[in-house]
Amino acid sequence: MHTVSGMFKRILILMAGVALGFALTVGSARLASAWGWFGDKDLDRSTDYFRDVLKMVNENYVDPKAASHDQLAKLAIHGMVESLDPHSEFLEARAYTDLEEELNGDFSGIGVQVEVRKGRVVVIAPIADTPGERAGILHGDEIVSINGKTLDTTITMDGVVDLLRGKPKTKVELGIFRPSTKASLALTLTREIIQLKSVRDVRVLPDHTGYLQVTEFSEHTGEEFGAALDQLLKQGIDSLVIDLRDNPGGLLDAAADVAGQFFKKGELIVYTQGRKPEDRDDLLAEADLEPLTLPVVVLINSGTASAGEVVTGALKDTGRAVIVGERSFGKGSVQSIFKLKNGEGLRLTTARYYTPSGVSIHEKGIAPNVEVVMSAEEDSQLRVQRLRTDITDPKEFKERFGFTPIADRQLTAALDVLKGICRLNERAEPPAAAAATP
């Protein structure tokens, strides 16, 4: 499940410096081993040819260090896999470990969203209740040094990750420059395990409408979504808004768990189809409870991708929800993760997914039932607002983020849709029987 627009396009959550948003959908959390080769004449011929070229480059290239056998082999694998499509990738040990942590949803670090902007490491926002926020780090702060090492203009996100990464309970020293006050700060933070919640901002809106955001689909998302629904139902909601805007995807199984709340056990939610007819894999609803039947609106935009589109497509395709917003990204492919030797891995596109009626949205996206198009500036501002719902004072919000909170026109449209559905349902109900006259 890759891709969001605007200022948060390159934001990373540095809880040990791991990226917040990944836009890659992984077929499942299951890992397959890839340790050997199977006999094949075409394969033998191709590998013999590759071996000849590898040997030639190794023996003749001007820089022997750059042309070691191991280095050349890794470069060749990168090129082979990553030329297939934008989502297949050879993962060296570090990248493979990062992906495992990201899918697991647990990170060790300081809990700060940053981006590298023109050679400066700028804080977008600290995550609530993390070492970064407790230390008083603010939006707009610049990290100028880490553990005594000054960050120069050539710093990359990978470089920042390397410096901030560490085991829980270890300390990291930050040099901070605050442009708003021209102050320089020296902070010492203790890293800790931070479990990102992928289901957040759970609340009840006017007219008994429940609202929640799903920011990604990780290992814990299905459980979090079920708990959030229970919480909202206990508060008496009779309709629901599921906000999937800028949700880049995640685990396909997690998407099926979320959508499954609205399907009867055994009903088809989504299926994937690989290169062979027998490669079809049906994902069915597994919950034993009766499905929820209350009116639902799903909010999407161009940043809604992959697993987010699985949920959207399943609910739209079966008439279980009205979709409001903008056409989704259109990533309908499934990546499987293969574990290789030396701690490395392979993320490979192995299938495409289809809605229950057999519709593929790959490279097409899902069109909303009710289109509400936002400008790039509105998208950028709303993205910040959705991330920092803990700041309710408009003045404080403007001081931190540089703009006054704006109206969410897509959410307003969603609420209008739900009002209309509820009124239609009321009219469709049979009138109560008249009381008998004694």
C-alpha positions in Angstrom: 0.0 0.0 0.0 2.6 4.8 -1.7 1.7 8.4 -1.8 0.3 11.5 -0.4 0.4 15.1 -1.5 1.2 18.4 0.2 3.5 19.2 3.1 3.1 15.8 4.8 4.3 13.9 1.7 7.8 13.4 3.2 7.0 13.6 6.9 8.5 10.8 8.9 7.7 9.9 12.5 11.1 9.7 14.2 10.4 7.4 17.0 13.8 6.0 16.3 13.4 7.7 13.0 11.0 5.4 11.2 8.7 6.8 8.5 5.2 7.6 9.6 3.5 7.1 6.3 4.3 4.4 4.1 2.1 3.9 1.1 2.7 0.3 0.4 0.2 -2.5 0.8 1.6 -5.8 1.9 -0.5 -8.8 1.0 -0.2 -10.3 4.5 2.1 -10.4 7.5 3.2 -13.8 6.6 6.8 -14.1 5.5 7.9 -16.6 2.8 11.5 -17.9 2.7 13.5 -17.7 -0.5 16.6 -19.6 0.1 17.4 -21.5 -3.1 16.9 -21.8 -6.8 15.0 -24.4 -8.7 16.4 -26.1 -11.7 15.4 -24.5 -15.0 17.2 -24.3 -18.3 16.3 -20.6 -19.0 17.3 -19.8 -15.4 20.6 -21.5 -15.8 21.3 -19.8 -19.1 20.4 -16.4 -17.6 22.4 -16.8 -14.4 25.5 -18.0 -16.4 25.3 -14.9 -18.5 24.9 -12.7 -15.4 27.9 -14.5 -13.8 30.0 -13.7 -16.9 29.1 -10.0 -16.8 29.6 -9.8 -13.0 33.1 -11.4 -13.3 34.0 -9.0 -16.2 33.0 -5.9 -14.2 34.7 -7.1 -11.0 38.0 -7.7 -12.8 38.1 -4.6 -15.0 36.3 -1.7 -13.3 38.7 1.1 -12.3 37.6 1.2 -8.7 37.9 -2.3 -7.2 36.1 -1.3 -3.9 33.0 -0.2 -5.9 33.0 -3.4 -7.9 33.2 -6.1 -5.3 31.1 -9.2 -6.0 28.7 -8.5 -3.1 28.3 -4.8 -4.0 27.6 -5.7 -7.7 25.2 -8.4 -6.8 23.1 -6.1 -4.5 23.0 -3.4 -7.2 21.9 -6.0 -9.7 19.1 -7.2 -7.5 17.9 -3.6 -6.8 17.8 -3.0 -10.5 16.1 -6.3 -11.3 13.3 -6.0 -8.8 12.7 -2.2 -8.7 12.4 -1.9 -12.5 9.2 -4.1 -12.4 6.9 -1.6 -10.8 7.0 1.3 -8.2 6.0 -1.0 -5.4 8.5 -4.0 -5.7 11.7 -3.5 -3.8 14.9 -5.3 -2.6 15.2 -4.6 1.1 18.6 -4.6 2.5 18.9 -5.5 6.2 18.2 -2.0 7.6 15.2 -1.4 5.3 13.8 -4.8 6.0 14.0 -4.3 9.8 12.3 -0.8 9.4 9.5 -2.4 7.4 8.9 -5.1 10.0 8.7 -2.4 12.8 6.4 -0.3 10.8 3.9 -3.1 10.1 4.1 -4.1 13.7 3.2 -0.5 14.8 5.7 -0.3 17.6 8.7 2.0 17.5 11.5 3.0 19.8 12.4 6.7 19.8 11.3 10.2 20.7 8.0 10.7 18.9 8.6 13.6 16.6 7.4 14.2 13.1 10.0 16.0 11.0 11.0 16.6 7.4 14.3 17.6 5.8 13.5 21.0 4.2 16.3 22.7 2.2 19.0 21.0 4.3 17.3 21.8 7.6 15.6 19.2 9.9 12.3 20.9 10.7 9.8 19.6 13.3 6.3 19.3 11.9 4.8 18.3 15.2 5.5 16.2 18.2 3.3 13.2 18.8 1.0 13.5 21.8 2.3 12.0 25.1 5.8 11.1 23.8 9.3 12.1 24.9 9.3 14.8 22.2 6.2 16.5 23.4 7.0 16.2 27.0 10.3 17.9 26.4 8.5 20.9 24.9 9.5 20.5 21.3 7.2 22.6 19.1 6.1 22.9 15.5 8.7 24.8 13.5 11.6 23.9 15.8 14.8 23.0 13.9 17.0 20.1 15.1 20.5 21.4 14.6 22.5 18.7 16.4 22.1 15.2 17.6 24.4 13.7 20.3 26.8 16.6 19.8 27.0 16.2 16.0 26.0 19.3 14.1 23.7 18.5 11.2 24.9 20.1 8.0 23.0 20.9 4.8 23.8 17.5 3.2 21.8 15.6 5.9 19.3 13.1 4.6 16.4 11.5 6.3 18.3 8.2 6.5 21.1 10.1 8.3 18.6 11.6 10.8 17.2 8.1 11.3 20.7 6.7 12.0 21.4 9.3 14.6 18.0 9.2 16.4 17.6 5.4 16.4 18.3 3.6 19.7 17.1 1.1 22.2 14.4 2.0 24.8 15.7 3.8 27.9 18.8 5.1 26.1 19.3 8.9 25.9 19.7 11.2 22.9 20.9 14.8 23.1 19.2 17.3 20.8 20.3 20.8 19.9 17.2 22.8 19.0 16.9 26.2 17.4 13.5 27.9 17.7 13.0 30.5 14.9 9.9 32.0 16.6 12.0 33.3 19.5 15.5 32.9 18.1 16.3 30.7 21.1 18.7 27.8 21.2 17.8 24.9 23.4 19.7 21.8 24.6 17.4 18.9 25.4 18.2 15.4 26.6 15.4 12.9 25.9 15.0 9.2 26.9 13.9 7.0 24.1 10.9 4.7 24.7 8.6 2.3 22.9 5.9 4.2 21.2 2.9 2.3 19.8 1.2 4.4 17.2 -2.6 4.1 17.2 -3.9 3.8 13.7 -7.5 4.5 14.9 -7.7 7.9 16.4 -9.9 10.9 17.1 -12.8 8.8 18.2 -15.7 11.0 19.1 -19.4 11.7 18.8 -20.5 14.5 16.5 -23.9 16.3 16.5 -27.0 14.2 15.7 -25.5 11.1 17.3 -23.0 10.6 14.5 -19.8 8.7 15.4 -16.5 9.7 13.9 -13.1 8.1 13.7 -9.9 8.3 11.6 -8.0 5.3 10.4 -4.5 6.6 9.6 -3.0 3.3 8.3 -3.6 -0.5 8.5 -1.1 -2.2 10.8 -1.2 -5.3 12.9 -3.4 -3.8 15.6 -5.8 -1.8 13.4 -8.7 -4.4 13.4 -8.6 -4.7 17.2 -8.4 -0.9 17.6 -11.3 -0.3 15.2 -13.5 -2.8 17.0 -12.8 -1.2 20.3 -13.5 2.3 18.9 -16.9 1.1 17.5 -17.9 -0.4 20.8 -17.0 2.9 22.5 -19.1 4.9 20.0 -22.1 2.5 20.2 -22.2 2.7 24.0 -22.5 6.5 23.6 -25.6 6.0 21.5 -24.5 6.8 17.9 -26.9 5.9 15.1 -24.7 6.8 12.1 -20.9 6.7 11.4 -18.2 8.6 9.5 -15.0 6.6 8.8 -12.2 9.0 7.7 -9.7 7.3 5.4 -8.3 10.5 3.9 -4.5 10.3 3.4 -4.5 6.7 4.6 -1.7 5.1 2.5 -2.6 1.5 3.2 -0.9 -1.3 5.2 -1.8 -4.9 5.8 -4.5 -6.3 3.6 -5.6 -8.6 6.5 -6.2 -5.6 8.7 -8.3 -3.9 6.0 -10.5 -7.1 5.9 -10.8 -7.0 9.7 -12.1 -3.4 9.5 -14.5 -4.0 6.6 -15.6 -7.3 8.2 -17.5 -5.3 10.9 -20.1 -4.6 8.3 -20.4 -8.0 6.7 -22.0 -11.3 7.8 -19.5 -14.1 8.7 -18.4 -15.8 5.5 -19.3 -13.0 3.1 -16.7 -11.9 0.6 -14.9 -8.7 1.4 -12.2 -8.7 -1.2 -10.2 -11.2 -3.2 -6.8 -11.2 -4.7 -5.7 -12.8 -8.0 -2.2 -13.7 -8.8 -0.7 -14.8 -12.1 -2.3 -18.3 -12.0 -6.0 -19.1 -11.8 -5.4 -21.1 -8.7 -3.7 -18.1 -7.0 -7.1 -16.5 -6.2 -7.4 -15.8 -2.4 -10.8 -14.8 -1.0 -10.8 -12.8 2.2 -14.1 -13.4 4.0 -15.7 -11.7 7.0 -14.7 -13.7 10.2 -16.6 -11.9 12.9 -19.2 -14.0 14.7 -21.3 -11.0 15.7 -24.1 -9.6 13.6 -22.8 -6.9 11.2 -23.4 -3.2 11.8 -26.2 -1.9 9.7 -26.2 1.8 10.7 -25.8 4.5 8.0 -22.1 4.9 7.1 -20.1 7.5 5.1 -16.5 6.9 4.2 -14.3 10.0 3.6 -11.5 9.5 0.9 -9.1 11.7 -1.1 -6.3 11.2 -3.5 -4.1 10.1 -0.6 -6.4 7.1 0.2 -4.6 4.1 -1.2 -4.3 0.3 -1.2 -5.7 -1.2 2.0 -7.7 2.0 2.4 -9.2 1.4 -1.0 -10.0 -2.2 -0.1 -12.3 -1.0 2.7 -13.7 1.8 0.6 -14.3 -0.5 -2.4 -15.9 -3.3 -0.3 -18.4 -0.9 1.4 -19.2 1.0 -1.8 -19.5 -2.1 -4.0 -22.0 -3.7 -1.6 -24.0 -0.6 -0.9 -23.0 -0.5 2.8 -21.6 3.0 2.7 -21.8 6.3 0.8 -18.3 7.5 -0.3 -17.6 11.3 0.0 -14.6 13.3 -1.1 -12.2 12.9 -4.0 -11.2 9.9 -6.2 -8.7 7.7 -4.4 -5.2 7.0 -5.5 -5.7 3.7 -7.3 -3.2 1.2 -5.9 -4.8 -2.1 -6.3 -1.8 -4.4 -6.2 -0.6 -6.7 -3.4 3.0 -7.0 -2.2 4.2 -10.1 -0.5 7.2 -10.0 1.8 9.9 -12.7 1.3 12.6 -13.2 3.9 16.1 -13.6 2.3 19.5 -14.4 3.8 21.5 -12.0 5.9 18.5 -10.2 7.3 17.4 -8.9 3.9 14.1 -9.2 2.2 12.1 -8.8 -0.9 8.8 -6.9 -1.3 7.3 -8.2 -4.6 4.0 -7.5 -6.3 2.3 -10.9 -6.5 -1.4 -10.2 -7.1 -4.1 -7.6 -7.6 -7.1 -7.2 -5.4 -10.8 -7.0 -6.6 -14.0 -5.8 -4.9 -16.7 -8.4 -4.3 -18.2 -7.8 -7.7 -14.9 -8.3 -9.5 -13.9 -4.6 -10.0 -10.2 -3.8 -10.0 -9.4 -0.2 -9.1 -5.7 -0.5 -9.9 -4.5 2.8 -11.6 -8.1 4.0 -11.7 -9.0 4.7 -8.1 -12.5 4.7 -6.5 -14.8 7.5 -7.5 -16.9 9.0 -4.6 -20.6 9.0 -4.6 -20.5 12.6 -3.5 -17.6 14.6 -4.9 -16.1 17.4 -2.8 -12.8 18.6 -4.2 -10.4 20.4 -1.9 -7.5 22.7 -2.9 -4.0 21.7 -2.3 -3.7 24.3 0.5 -6.9 23.1 2.1 -5.7 19.5 2.0 -2.4 20.5 3.6 -4.1 22.5 6.4 -6.7 19.8 7.1 -3.9 17.2 7.3 -2.3 19.1 10.1 -5.7 19.7 11.8 -6.5 15.9 11.7 -3.1 15.1 13.2 -3.3 17.6 16.1 -6.9 17.5 17.3 -5.5 17.8 20.8 -5.0 21.5 20.3 -8.5 23.0 20.6 -7.6 26.7 21.1 -7.5 28.4 17.6 -5.0 31.0 18.9 -2.6 28.3 20.2 -3.1 26.4 17.0 -2.1 29.4 14.8 0.9 30.0 17.0 2.1 26.4 16.5 1.2 25.8 12.9 1.0 29.3 11.3 -2.7 29.3 10.2 -6.1 29.4 11.8 -8.1 26.1 11.5 -10.3 26.0 8.5 -13.7 24.4 7.9 -13.7 20.8 6.8 -16.0 20.9 3.8 -15.8 17.2 3.1 -16.8 16.3 6.6 -19.6 18.8 6.5 -20.8 17.1 3.3 -20.6 13.7 4.9 -22.8 14.9 7.8 -25.3 16.3 5.4 -25.4 12.9 3.6 -26.1 11.1 6.8 -28.9 13.5 7.8 -30.5 12.8 4.4 -30.2 9.0 4.9 -31.6 9.1 8.4 -34.6 11.2 7.2 -35.3 8.8 4.3 -35.1 5.9 6.8 -37.6 7.6 9.1 -40.0 8.1 6.2 -39.7 4.5 5.1 -40.6 3.2 8.5 -44.2 2.0 8.8 -46.4 4.2 10.9 -47.1 3.0 14.5 -50.4 1.3 14.9 -53.2 3.6 16.2 -54.2 3.1 19.8 -57.5 1.2 20.2 -60.6 3.2 21.3 -62.3 1.8 24.3 
